Amino acid sequence: MAKKKTSGGVGETIKTVIYALLLAGLIRTLLFQPFWIPSGSMKSTLLIGDFLFVNKFAYGYSYASCPSMFGVDFCGFAKGAENRLWGAEPELGDVVVFKHPVTGQDYIKRLVGGPGDRVQVINGVLFINGEEAVQTPLPDFVETFAPQGSQQNMPRCQSSAVPLGGDCVKPAFLETLPNGVSHTILDFAIRRTDDTQEFIVPEGHYFFMGDNRDNSQDSRVSQSALGVGFVPREDIIGRADRVIFSSAGRSLLMFWTWRSDRFFKAID
């Protein structure tokens, strides 16, 4: 009898684990997908080491909503479909996670242009349909010049002569889009992407830019392994609404580097 009970207990445990994995897979596929911020392209809105869940049902579902595992794209067969299931349109100013149209990597940027919009950057200032996204100066964004995150990348600063451990300063601005949505951007240098042609966003596509304007590979550069170009609607994964957890260290186990002030922080 004792043997039978033990055998049954093991079976129940295995069954519970399987059900838990199936439930976790279902939640990740249909509702939320975890996402770590690996780069500084969205500073100061998002910092390297921020952890968030992507809201998938905000814009409906496409092949991109299905997570890849072990290098296998389980929903790749659906790529090229014209419509999203239960889709809602992303709004100007949303922070969106999408698949890079060429490499398939997950990217996170801010949406600044939808189908039919005319987007241009002139002298570092964004214009949408000829209307200026007004920039109001804010106090400088200051961080420590030191390796950041698991990749140990160094931040870019306004000055090129910052010593290790010194203050890395970037001018910050409050940018207000034509629909009234405001957010912080950083602009610390003169770059080729500070002056662009006028882009007309094709039907079924979107235009994205990083908030850290001088350190972002985005739609200002044509579609390639480096540039994002126009992003097809089907490549959108979901909307980023809130930072759940944040760590400034190389490893999650380095608890003294946790940023408790960013836990459950809303994304503007």
Number of C-alpha atoms within 10 A of each C-alpha: 6 7 8 8 10 11 11 12 12 11 12 12 11 12 12 12 12 12 12 12 12 12 12 12 16 13 13 19 18 16 18 22 21 11 18 15 19 19 22 22 25 24 20 19 19 26 22 25 26 23 22 24 20 23 22 25 19 17 22 21 24 25 20 25 26 21 16 13 8 5 6 9 14 13 14 13 9 13 12 12 10 11 13 16 10 11 14 12 10 19 16 19 22 19 26 22 23 22 20 24 20 14 11 13 10 15 20 26 26 22 20 25 27 25 16 15 19 19 22 25 19 14 13 19 15 23 20 20 15 13 13 17 21 16 19 11 13 13 10 14 18 15 16 17 18 16 16 21 21 14 11 14 14 15 17 18 21 13 12 8 9 15 11 12 11 13 16 23 20 22 17 23 20 17 22 18 20 18 10 11 14 16 18 21 24 26 20 18 17 11 13 12 19 18 16 16 11 17 20 19 19 16 12 15 18 25 27 25 23 25 26 23 21 20 20 19 22 26 22 26 15 13 16 12 13 13 17 23 23 26 24 20 23 24 23 29 30 27 23 25 18 20 23 16 19 25 24 20 20 15 13 15 10 11 11 11 15 19 15 13 9 18 17 15 15 12 14 15
